């Protein structure tokens, strides 16, 4: 491709709207342009990278015996109501009515569509196992689209769905997808790790996220430094002792004027935070809940949502404290808390000598003992793990927490959808059984951003060879006719040899051409100028390390083959 013909509107400066490296560079490198918040048009350079990732994904999905289909983006509300997710997905869905007043949504995912597709087609155990996948646009009405394509409202996704006769078959399908994902990310040149994850609105039994470690990642991942344990902090647990101060003194009410935070309470009472019980007031599906954690811990809302099996969880508004809790914001506590579900972190079981809010402005209670002074519905893991805590799996190692970008997520759905939507098959004995399902997603457009986050420098993008839009860029410098002729000759020869080549034949200054070549990150650059022609050489530069070397024009194809092979 000649750059004089390429639609490539590069930018010299970082756009003010972009916060992370990938967003800045995708805009600066002319890969995409914003249509509206979280929605982008992909330009030729960006779309070529997307197609490369799609091709790699298709190869490994096909090798894993998955079959490609194309499912509708416009989905009826009926199937979502059948699966009981119409309300659970809620505001993330773009919902609308057609001219006949039938309700639809734009597909945020396709579990319902696949289940509806196969339930009248699969009749016997002989029809299974089956794995169907597609690569298609998804739409989710994110409340706060940000970070470019990493948190968009419209994005390209590969989603696959396995169908098996039992959980043993699901385990095999899940492992096959797990292995395929590792191969996909490796071939895309990404360092990705699999971590245990929450199943969220997808539901099901087990789940793993594939994470690319990057400072800009929205997710926090806990890794053990001794064993292989790794989990999203939404799910991660740590080995942490229960709190017990062995204090059986009688409960006492104390005046704590304007003392609303744990930090202020520590200073006022000269007590450690571990002796405080933090009551977090939340509203779950309209119901008042008080979640109790140690004053030194933070509430993990995902763990609480999972325990409550809630669709929606939010912090209580200040004006709701009197109505729902008969309490006051900043002074809520579990003692004499009426008509409220109280769920406590397991570390608080048997706690004594604790300090809690007195449900009265400017007052707390001390010497509080669990079981004696308040009762809870359940003790369960509700806390966020912290850096350096002991691993709950091996007990020897400690947890390190790093930022990551989720690029893939796989789920063991089980029979959640097939039971709700009556997708059954007849087993060997002629008995009807629900199909056992798995769901497997890869964010194709998010992979583009993740690759840039892991591969960039002060000059621009450094594409892994496998997903680079072009393998080679040729810079033709100056207006000398001999330079133009030789550049064209090398360009045609390398194209004939099977390389993807970009020829910068624009009438631009050398500095502009050099800057653009580094910005768009093509793996190998060949520069042809008057001095190099005189010496019978071309200057080559390897983008991943910016290493420069001279190669003889007469031996250019052989040398290019060697260099391309060396580039990762």
C-alpha positions as CSV (number, residue, x, y, z in Angstrom):
1,X,0.0,0.0,0.0
2,X,1.2,3.5,-0.9
3,X,0.8,6.0,1.9
4,X,-0.1,8.7,-0.6
5,X,-3.3,6.7,-1.1
6,X,-3.8,5.5,2.5
7,X,-6.4,7.1,4.7
8,X,-4.2,7.7,7.6
9,X,-4.9,11.0,9.5
10,X,-2.2,11.0,12.1
11,X,-2.0,13.6,14.9
12,X,1.1,15.3,16.3
13,X,-0.2,15.8,19.8
14,X,-2.0,13.6,22.3
15,X,-5.8,14.2,22.2
16,X,-7.1,15.9,25.4
17,X,-10.0,13.3,25.6
18,X,-7.6,10.4,26.0
19,X,-6.3,9.2,29.4
20,X,-4.4,6.0,28.7
21,X,-1.6,5.2,26.3
22,X,-3.6,2.9,24.0
23,X,-6.4,5.5,23.6
24,X,-3.9,8.3,22.8
25,X,-1.9,6.2,20.3
26,X,-5.0,4.7,18.5
27,X,-6.2,8.2,17.9
28,X,-2.8,9.7,17.1
29,X,-1.9,6.8,14.7
30,X,-5.1,7.3,12.7
31,X,-6.5,3.9,13.7
32,X,-9.9,5.2,14.8
33,X,-12.0,8.2,15.3
34,X,-14.7,8.9,18.0
35,X,-18.3,8.9,16.8
36,X,-19.8,9.5,20.3
37,X,-18.9,8.5,23.8
38,X,-17.7,4.9,23.8
39,X,-18.4,4.4,20.0
40,X,-15.7,4.5,17.4
41,X,-15.2,4.3,13.6
42,X,-12.2,2.1,12.7
43,X,-10.0,3.4,9.9
44,X,-7.9,1.3,7.5
45,X,-4.9,0.9,9.8
46,X,-6.9,0.0,12.9
47,X,-9.2,-2.3,11.0
48,X,-6.3,-4.3,9.6
49,X,-5.1,-5.0,13.1
50,X,-8.6,-6.1,14.1
51,X,-8.8,-8.4,11.1
52,X,-5.4,-9.9,12.0
53,X,-6.6,-10.7,15.5
54,X,-9.9,-12.1,14.1
55,X,-7.9,-14.4,11.8
56,X,-5.7,-15.7,14.7
57,X,-8.8,-16.2,16.8
58,X,-10.7,-18.1,14.0
59,X,-7.7,-20.4,13.5
60,X,-7.5,-21.6,17.1
61,X,-11.3,-21.8,17.5
62,X,-11.6,-23.9,14.4
63,X,-8.7,-26.1,15.6
64,X,-10.7,-26.6,18.8
65,X,-13.6,-27.9,16.8
66,X,-15.8,-24.9,17.3
67,X,-18.0,-23.9,14.3
68,X,-18.5,-20.3,13.2
69,X,-22.0,-18.9,13.0
70,X,-23.5,-15.4,12.8
71,X,-26.3,-14.6,15.3
72,X,-28.6,-11.6,15.3
73,X,-27.6,-8.4,17.1
74,X,-31.3,-7.5,17.4
75,X,-32.8,-9.8,20.1
76,X,-36.4,-10.2,21.3
77,X,-37.2,-9.4,25.0
78,X,-39.0,-12.8,25.3
79,X,-35.9,-14.9,25.3
80,X,-34.2,-12.6,27.9
81,X,-37.3,-12.8,30.1
82,X,-37.2,-16.6,29.7
83,X,-33.7,-16.7,31.0
84,X,-34.6,-14.2,33.8
85,X,-31.9,-11.8,32.8
86,X,-34.0,-9.0,31.2
87,X,-33.9,-7.1,34.6
88,X,-30.6,-8.4,35.8
89,X,-28.7,-6.9,32.8
90,X,-30.9,-3.9,33.2
91,X,-29.4,-0.5,32.3
92,X,-26.5,-2.1,30.5
93,X,-28.9,-3.1,27.7
94,X,-30.1,-0.8,24.9
95,X,-33.8,-1.6,24.7
96,X,-36.3,-0.4,22.2
97,X,-39.7,-1.1,20.5
98,X,-40.3,-1.8,16.8
99,X,-43.1,-0.3,14.9
100,X,-45.4,-3.1,16.0
101,X,-44.6,-2.3,19.6
102,X,-42.6,-5.5,20.1
103,X,-39.7,-5.0,22.6
104,X,-36.1,-5.7,21.6
105,X,-32.6,-5.1,22.8
106,X,-29.2,-4.8,21.0
107,X,-27.3,-7.9,22.0
108,X,-24.8,-7.4,24.8
109,X,-24.1,-11.1,24.6
110,X,-25.7,-14.2,23.0
111,X,-26.3,-16.9,25.6
112,X,-30.1,-16.5,25.2
113,X,-30.0,-16.5,21.4
114,X,-27.8,-19.7,21.2
115,X,-30.1,-21.5,23.7
116,X,-33.2,-20.5,21.7
117,X,-31.5,-21.5,18.5
118,X,-30.6,-25.1,19.6
119,X,-33.5,-26.0,21.8
120,X,-35.7,-27.2,19.0
121,X,-32.8,-28.7,16.9
122,X,-30.9,-30.8,19.4
123,X,-33.0,-33.8,20.4
124,X,-30.6,-36.6,21.3
125,X,-27.4,-37.1,23.2
126,X,-26.0,-38.1,19.8
127,X,-26.2,-34.5,18.7
128,X,-23.8,-33.4,21.4
129,X,-21.2,-32.1,22.1
130,X,-21.4,-29.0,20.0
131,X,-19.5,-25.6,20.1
132,X,-20.7,-22.6,18.2
133,X,-18.9,-19.3,18.0
134,X,-19.2,-15.9,16.2
135,X,-17.2,-12.7,15.8
136,X,-19.6,-9.8,16.0
137,X,-20.4,-6.4,17.4
138,X,-21.9,-6.2,20.9
139,X,-23.6,-3.2,22.5
140,X,-23.6,-2.3,26.2
141,X,-24.8,1.0,27.5
142,X,-21.9,1.6,29.9
143,X,-22.6,4.3,32.4
144,X,-19.1,5.7,32.0
145,X,-17.4,4.8,28.8
146,X,-13.7,5.5,29.0
147,X,-10.2,4.4,28.1
148,X,-11.1,4.2,24.4
149,X,-12.0,0.7,23.3
150,X,-11.2,-0.8,26.7
151,X,-14.5,0.4,28.1
152,X,-16.7,1.1,25.1
153,X,-20.4,1.0,24.5
154,X,-20.0,-0.8,21.1
155,X,-17.2,-3.3,20.6
156,X,-16.2,-6.4,18.6
157,X,-16.3,-9.7,20.5
158,X,-15.7,-13.3,19.8
159,X,-18.2,-15.3,21.8
160,X,-18.5,-19.1,21.8
161,X,-21.0,-21.5,23.4
162,X,-20.4,-25.1,24.3
163,X,-23.2,-27.6,24.6
164,X,-22.7,-31.0,26.4
165,X,-24.6,-33.8,27.9
166,X,-23.1,-33.6,31.3
167,X,-20.6,-31.7,33.5
168,X,-17.8,-34.1,32.6
169,X,-18.3,-33.0,29.0
170,X,-18.4,-29.4,30.0
171,X,-15.1,-29.7,31.8
172,X,-13.5,-31.0,28.6
173,X,-15.1,-28.2,26.5
174,X,-14.0,-25.6,29.1
175,X,-10.4,-27.0,29.0
176,X,-10.3,-27.0,25.2
177,X,-11.4,-23.3,25.2
178,X,-8.9,-22.5,28.0
179,X,-6.1,-24.0,25.9
180,X,-7.2,-22.3,22.7
181,X,-7.3,-18.9,24.5
182,X,-3.7,-19.4,25.7
183,X,-2.7,-20.0,22.1
184,X,-4.6,-17.1,20.8
185,X,-3.1,-14.6,23.2
186,X,0.4,-16.0,22.7
187,X,0.2,-15.7,18.9
188,X,-1.1,-12.2,19.3
189,X,2.2,-11.4,21.1
190,X,0.5,-10.8,24.5
191,X,1.6,-11.8,27.9
192,X,-1.8,-13.0,29.4
193,X,-2.5,-14.8,32.6
194,X,-5.6,-16.8,33.6
195,X,-7.1,-15.9,37.0
196,X,-10.1,-17.1,38.9
197,X,-13.1,-14.7,38.4
198,X,-16.6,-13.9,39.5
199,X,-19.3,-15.2,37.2
200,X,-21.4,-12.0,37.6
201,X,-24.5,-11.6,35.5
202,X,-23.5,-14.6,33.3
203,X,-24.1,-17.0,36.2
204,X,-22.8,-20.5,36.4
205,X,-20.3,-22.4,38.4
206,X,-16.7,-21.6,37.6
207,X,-15.1,-18.8,35.6
208,X,-11.6,-17.6,34.5
209,X,-10.5,-14.2,33.2
210,X,-7.5,-13.8,30.9
211,X,-5.7,-10.7,32.0
212,X,-3.0,-8.7,30.3
213,X,-0.9,-7.0,33.0
214,X,-0.8,-3.2,32.5
215,X,-0.7,-0.2,34.7
216,X,-3.8,1.2,33.0
217,X,-5.9,-1.9,33.7
218,X,-9.2,-1.4,35.4
219,X,-9.1,-4.7,37.2
220,X,-6.9,-5.6,40.2
221,X,-5.4,-9.1,40.2
222,X,-4.1,-10.9,43.3
223,X,-1.1,-13.3,42.6
224,X,0.5,-15.6,45.1
225,X,4.3,-15.4,45.2
226,X,4.7,-19.0,46.1
227,X,2.0,-21.1,44.3
228,X,0.0,-20.7,41.1
229,X,-3.0,-19.1,42.8
230,X,-4.3,-16.0,40.9
231,X,-7.7,-14.3,41.1
232,X,-9.5,-11.1,40.4
233,X,-9.7,-9.2,43.7
234,X,-13.5,-9.4,43.2
235,X,-13.2,-13.1,44.0
236,X,-9.8,-13.5,45.7
237,X,-9.6,-14.6,49.3
238,X,-6.7,-14.5,51.8
239,X,-5.8,-16.4,54.9
240,X,-6.7,-13.9,57.6
241,X,-7.3,-14.6,61.3
242,X,-10.6,-13.9,63.0
243,X,-10.6,-10.9,65.4
244,X,-10.9,-11.6,69.1
245,X,-9.9,-9.2,71.8
246,X,-11.2,-11.4,74.6
247,X,-13.1,-8.6,76.2
248,X,-16.4,-9.5,78.0
249,X,-17.0,-6.1,79.5
250,X,-20.6,-4.7,79.5
251,X,-21.6,-2.7,76.5
252,X,-21.1,1.1,77.0
253,X,-22.5,4.1,75.1
254,X,-19.9,6.8,74.5
255,X,-20.2,10.4,73.1
256,X,-18.3,10.8,69.8
257,X,-19.1,14.2,68.5
258,X,-18.7,14.5,64.7
259,X,-16.6,11.3,64.7
260,X,-17.8,9.5,61.6
261,X,-14.8,7.8,60.1
262,X,-12.7,4.9,61.3
263,X,-9.6,7.0,61.2
264,X,-11.1,9.7,63.4
265,X,-12.5,7.0,65.8
266,X,-9.0,5.4,66.1
267,X,-7.5,8.7,67.2
268,X,-10.4,9.6,69.5
269,X,-10.4,6.3,71.4
270,X,-6.8,5.2,70.9
271,X,-8.1,1.9,69.6
272,X,-6.9,0.0,66.6
273,X,-9.1,-0.1,63.5
274,X,-9.3,-3.9,63.9
275,X,-11.4,-3.3,67.0
276,X,-14.0,-1.3,65.0
277,X,-16.9,-2.8,63.1
278,X,-17.7,-0.9,60.0
279,X,-21.4,-1.2,59.0
280,X,-21.9,-0.4,55.3
281,X,-25.5,0.5,54.5
282,X,-26.6,-0.7,51.1
283,X,-29.8,-1.2,49.3
284,X,-30.1,-4.5,47.4
285,X,-33.0,-4.8,45.0
286,X,-34.9,-2.3,47.2
287,X,-34.1,-4.1,50.5
288,X,-32.1,-2.5,53.3
289,X,-28.9,-4.4,54.1
290,X,-26.1,-3.7,56.6
291,X,-22.8,-5.4,55.6
292,X,-20.3,-5.7,58.5
293,X,-16.5,-5.7,58.1
294,X,-13.6,-5.0,60.3
295,X,-12.5,-1.3,60.5
296,X,-9.2,-2.3,58.9
297,X,-11.0,-4.0,55.9
298,X,-12.9,-2.8,52.9
299,X,-16.2,-4.3,51.7
300,X,-16.1,-6.4,48.6
301,X,-19.4,-5.5,46.9
302,X,-19.2,-8.3,44.4
303,X,-19.0,-10.9,47.2
304,X,-22.0,-9.3,48.9
305,X,-24.0,-9.2,45.7
306,X,-23.2,-12.9,45.1
307,X,-24.3,-13.8,48.7
308,X,-27.5,-11.8,48.4
309,X,-28.1,-13.0,44.8
310,X,-29.1,-9.4,44.0
311,X,-29.5,-7.8,40.6
312,X,-28.7,-4.3,41.8
313,X,-26.7,-3.0,44.8
314,X,-26.2,0.6,45.7
315,X,-25.1,2.7,48.7
316,X,-27.9,4.0,50.8
317,X,-28.6,7.7,50.4
318,X,-28.2,9.9,53.5
319,X,-31.9,10.6,53.6
320,X,-32.7,6.9,53.6
321,X,-30.9,6.2,56.9
322,X,-33.8,7.3,59.1
323,X,-36.5,5.6,56.9
324,X,-34.8,2.3,56.2
325,X,-32.4,1.8,59.2
326,X,-33.8,4.1,61.9
327,X,-30.2,5.3,62.1
328,X,-27.9,8.2,61.2
329,X,-25.3,8.3,58.4
330,X,-21.9,7.9,60.0
331,X,-23.2,6.3,63.1
332,X,-24.9,3.1,61.9
333,X,-24.2,-0.1,63.8
334,X,-25.6,-3.6,64.2
335,X,-26.9,-3.4,67.8
336,X,-30.7,-2.9,67.9
337,X,-30.8,-2.5,64.2
338,X,-34.4,-3.4,63.2
339,X,-35.9,-4.8,60.0
340,X,-32.5,-4.9,58.3
341,X,-30.6,-7.9,56.9
342,X,-27.3,-8.0,58.6
343,X,-24.5,-9.9,56.9
344,X,-21.0,-10.0,58.5
345,X,-17.5,-10.9,57.3
346,X,-16.4,-14.2,58.7
347,X,-13.4,-12.4,60.5
348,X,-16.0,-10.9,62.9
349,X,-17.4,-14.2,64.1
350,X,-17.0,-14.2,67.9
351,X,-15.6,-10.7,68.0
352,X,-15.7,-9.1,71.5
353,X,-14.7,-5.7,72.8
354,X,-15.7,-4.1,69.6
355,X,-16.7,-0.5,68.8
356,X,-19.8,0.1,66.6
357,X,-22.1,2.9,65.7
358,X,-24.9,3.5,68.2
359,X,-27.5,4.4,65.5
360,X,-27.7,7.8,67.1
361,X,-25.9,11.0,65.9
362,X,-22.6,11.6,67.7
363,X,-22.6,8.3,69.7
364,X,-20.9,4.9,69.4
365,X,-21.0,1.8,71.5
366,X,-17.9,0.0,72.9
367,X,-17.4,-3.5,74.4
368,X,-19.7,-4.9,71.9
369,X,-19.7,-8.7,71.5
370,X,-21.0,-10.7,68.5
371,X,-23.8,-13.1,69.5
372,X,-24.4,-11.4,72.8
373,X,-25.2,-7.9,71.6
374,X,-26.2,-8.5,68.0
375,X,-27.1,-11.3,65.7
376,X,-26.4,-11.7,62.0
377,X,-28.0,-13.6,59.1
378,X,-24.7,-15.1,58.1
379,X,-20.9,-14.9,58.4
380,X,-19.2,-15.1,55.0
381,X,-16.2,-13.7,53.1
382,X,-17.1,-10.1,52.4
383,X,-13.7,-8.4,52.4
384,X,-11.3,-7.2,49.7
385,X,-7.9,-8.8,50.0
386,X,-4.8,-6.7,50.4
387,X,-1.2,-6.7,49.2
388,X,1.0,-8.9,51.3
389,X,-1.7,-11.0,52.9
390,X,-1.1,-14.7,53.2
391,X,-2.4,-16.9,50.3
392,X,-5.5,-18.9,51.2
393,X,-4.6,-21.7,48.9
394,X,-1.0,-22.6,49.9
395,X,-0.7,-20.7,53.2
396,X,3.0,-20.2,52.5
397,X,3.0,-17.5,50.0
398,X,1.8,-13.9,50.1
399,X,-0.4,-12.0,47.7
400,X,0.8,-9.4,45.2
401,X,-1.8,-7.2,43.6
402,X,-1.3,-5.8,40.1
403,X,-3.4,-4.0,37.5
404,X,-4.7,-5.9,34.5
405,X,-6.8,-5.6,31.4
406,X,-9.4,-8.3,30.9
407,X,-9.1,-9.6,27.3
408,X,-11.0,-12.9,27.7
409,X,-13.5,-14.5,30.0
410,X,-14.8,-18.1,30.1
411,X,-17.7,-19.5,32.1
412,X,-19.1,-22.9,33.1
413,X,-22.7,-21.9,32.8
414,X,-24.1,-25.4,33.6
415,X,-27.9,-25.6,33.1
416,X,-28.8,-22.1,34.1
417,X,-30.1,-21.2,30.6
418,X,-31.2,-24.6,29.4
419,X,-33.4,-25.1,32.4
420,X,-35.0,-21.7,32.2
421,X,-35.5,-21.9,28.4
422,X,-36.3,-25.7,28.2
423,X,-33.4,-26.6,26.1
424,X,-33.3,-30.4,26.6
425,X,-32.1,-33.6,24.9
426,X,-33.0,-37.2,25.3
427,X,-30.3,-39.4,27.0
428,X,-29.4,-43.0,26.2
429,X,-32.4,-44.1,28.3
430,X,-34.8,-41.8,26.5
431,X,-35.0,-39.5,29.5
432,X,-35.1,-35.7,29.0
433,X,-32.1,-33.9,30.4
434,X,-31.1,-30.2,30.3
435,X,-28.1,-29.3,28.0
436,X,-25.0,-28.4,30.0
437,X,-23.5,-25.1,28.7
438,X,-20.3,-23.1,28.7
439,X,-19.7,-19.5,27.4
440,X,-16.4,-18.1,26.2
441,X,-15.7,-14.5,25.2
442,X,-12.7,-12.6,23.8
443,X,-12.8,-8.8,23.4
444,X,-11.3,-8.4,19.9
445,X,-11.1,-4.6,19.9
446,X,-10.0,-4.6,23.5
447,X,-7.1,-6.9,22.5
448,X,-5.9,-4.1,20.2
449,X,-5.7,-1.7,23.1
450,X,-4.1,-4.3,25.3
451,X,-1.4,-5.0,22.8
452,X,-0.6,-1.3,22.6
453,X,-0.5,-1.0,26.4
454,X,2.1,-3.8,26.6
455,X,4.0,-2.6,23.5
456,X,4.9,1.0,23.2
457,X,7.6,3.6,23.8
458,X,7.9,7.4,23.8
459,X,7.7,7.4,20.0
460,X,4.6,5.4,19.5
461,X,3.3,1.8,19.0
462,X,5.5,-1.3,18.8
463,X,3.3,-3.9,17.1
464,X,3.9,-7.6,17.7
465,X,4.7,-9.0,14.3
466,X,1.6,-11.2,14.1
467,X,-0.9,-8.4,14.4
468,X,1.0,-5.5,12.8
469,X,-1.1,-3.9,10.0
470,X,2.0,-4.2,7.8
471,X,5.3,-6.1,8.3
472,X,7.5,-3.6,6.5
473,X,7.5,0.1,5.9
474,X,9.7,1.7,3.2
475,X,10.6,5.4,3.5
476,X,11.5,7.0,0.2
477,X,13.4,10.2,1.1
478,X,14.0,13.1,-1.2
479,X,12.8,14.0,-4.7
480,X,15.5,12.2,-6.7
481,X,14.0,10.1,-9.5
482,X,16.5,7.3,-8.9
483,X,15.4,7.1,-5.3
484,X,11.7,6.8,-6.3
485,X,12.5,4.1,-8.9
486,X,14.6,2.0,-6.5
487,X,12.0,2.4,-3.7
488,X,9.2,1.2,-6.1
489,X,11.4,-1.7,-7.2
490,X,12.1,-2.8,-3.6
491,X,8.4,-2.3,-2.7
492,X,7.2,-4.5,-5.6
493,X,9.9,-7.2,-5.0
494,X,9.0,-7.5,-1.3
495,X,5.3,-7.6,-2.1
496,X,5.9,-10.4,-4.7
497,X,7.9,-12.2,-2.0
498,X,4.7,-12.3,0.1
499,X,5.4,-9.5,2.6
500,X,2.8,-6.9,3.6
501,X,4.5,-3.6,2.7
502,X,3.7,0.0,3.2
503,X,5.6,2.5,0.9
504,X,5.8,6.1,2.2
505,X,5.8,7.9,-1.1
506,X,4.3,11.1,0.3
507,X,5.8,14.4,-0.6
508,X,6.7,15.1,3.1
509,X,9.8,16.0,4.9
510,X,12.1,13.2,6.2
511,X,11.3,14.1,9.8
512,X,7.5,13.7,9.2
513,X,8.1,10.3,7.6
514,X,10.4,9.1,10.4
515,X,8.0,10.3,13.1
516,X,4.9,8.7,11.5
517,X,6.7,5.4,10.9
518,X,7.6,5.1,14.6
519,X,4.1,6.3,15.7
520,X,2.3,3.6,13.7
521,X,4.8,0.9,14.9
522,X,5.5,-1.2,11.8
523,X,8.0,-3.9,12.8
524,X,10.7,-3.3,10.1
525,X,11.6,0.0,8.5
526,X,13.7,0.3,5.4
527,X,15.0,3.8,4.5
528,X,16.2,4.7,1.0
529,X,18.0,8.0,0.4
530,X,20.6,9.4,-1.9
531,X,23.5,8.5,0.4
532,X,22.4,4.9,0.8
533,X,22.0,4.5,-2.9
534,X,25.5,5.7,-3.5
535,X,26.8,3.1,-1.1
536,X,24.5,0.3,-2.4
537,X,22.8,-0.1,1.0
538,X,19.5,0.5,2.7
539,X,19.2,1.5,6.4
540,X,17.0,-1.0,8.3
541,X,15.5,-0.3,11.7
542,X,13.8,-2.9,13.9
543,X,11.0,-1.2,15.7
544,X,10.8,-3.4,18.9
545,X,14.3,-2.2,19.9
546,X,15.0,0.6,17.5
547,X,18.1,-1.2,16.4
548,X,19.6,0.2,13.1
549,X,21.8,-1.7,10.6
550,X,22.9,-1.4,7.0
551,X,21.8,-4.1,4.5
552,X,23.0,-4.4,0.9
553,X,20.4,-3.7,-1.8
554,X,21.6,-6.6,-3.9
555,X,20.9,-9.0,-0.9
556,X,17.8,-7.2,0.4
557,X,15.2,-10.0,0.2
558,X,17.4,-12.6,2.0
559,X,18.3,-10.1,4.7
560,X,14.7,-9.0,5.2
561,X,13.7,-12.6,5.6
562,X,16.3,-13.0,8.4
563,X,15.2,-9.8,10.1
564,X,11.5,-10.6,10.0
565,X,12.2,-14.0,11.4
566,X,14.1,-12.5,14.4
567,X,11.3,-10.0,15.2
568,X,8.9,-11.1,17.9
